[in-house]
Amino acid sequence: MHSNSELINHLINKGVLSSSNVTEAFEHVDRVYFVGDANIGDIYGDYPLQIGKGQTISQPTTVAMMLEMLDAQRGDKVLDIGSGSGWTTALLAYIVGEEGSVIGMERVEELVAFGRANLAKFGFKNAQIMHAGTHLGLPNETFDRILVSAAAEEFPHELARQLKVGGKLVIPIQSSIFEITKLQNGELKAVEHYGFSFVPLIF
């Protein structure tokens, strides 16, 4: 694939990209701005790419699937953990619009700078990337949606506490992606999707 439109058509034909808001985000937030010079020949390949410090920009299929699971809406407040080069943060910023907000969090300082520079290319006023500290997420805040792009060994309950009632958390745990909804009574409903590989979640 040699263009963003070819990549989008591939994801639609594969059945992983379906909703209009996520598709529009892929159209407006081109992967070319987030892959780094070392990957210039592989920009639109449907596979993960190294972005330095042992981290990757995820496979487009996986990004599309996770964003469809997350089901972020205009006006949502979103936490994006493991923002890497900033691609998912920018996609989410487009999806939630000016009424919403996105906080990307990244533990590798060089990637925080890289992600911020990439995000700045789009002029989003509703998104930022922060350096992740010793706590997972932002313990004193709550979010409508939480996306995690690195695999936890076990479910991190601190993220459930940061999720609003009715909110959704999409997180890889070991080799599965879990789609978790917080019900009105505070309980969690989980759907497991098998067979994925991610860099480890470290905090």
C-alpha positions, 0 to 999 in steps of 0.5 A: 500500500502506497497511500493513506486512502489505500490503507483505509480501503484495506482496513474497510475491506478487512472489516476492522474499520466501519464507523464514520467517525473513526474512518474520518479520523483515519482520513484526516490523521495520516500515519505518515506524520507519526512513523519516523524517518527510519520507516519512510518506506513502510508508512502504510504497511499493515504491521507495527513499526519500530519508533525507538527505545524498544517501542512501536507504532501499532499495526493499523488493523489493531489501531482501527479495531481498538478505536472501534471497540472504544467507541469514543464520541464527540465531547468525550474526555479520553485518556490514551496510555502508551501514546508513543509517536502520538498517532492514537492521541491525534486520531482520538483528538479528531474523533472527540472534537473541540468539545472533547479532550484527550490526554496522551501519556508516555513513559519514554521521554524521547517519545513524549517529545516526538509525540508532542512534535507530531501532534503539533503538526495538526494544531489540535487544541484539545489534546496533549501528551504528558510524561507518565509518572510512577502511577498508572493513568491520572488517579485524581481524574475520571474519563469517558474512555481509556485506551491502553496501547501496551499489554498488562500482565493482569487487569490494573484496577486503578484504571477502573477507578479512573473510568466514569460510569457508562465509560469504556476501557480498551486494554491488552492483557497478555495476548488478548484485548479486553473491551470493558464497560463500567455499568451503572452499579459500578461493576465491570462488563468485559468482552475478550478478543484473543490473539494479539501481541503488544509491547509490555505495559510498564509503570 
